[in-house]
């Protein structure tokens, strides 16, 4: 439960980062996507 709360707060901050990701900087944002995917899998 604690991890889910932490995950949600981190994801919300990462969403802000993702909004600044465009095609040019996409590959620098892949680590964010990887974290989001693992985070979502962990909450399932």
Secondary structure, DSSP 8 states (H G I E B T S, - for coil): -HHHHHHHHHHHHHHHHHHT--STTGGGGHHHHHHHHHHHHHH-
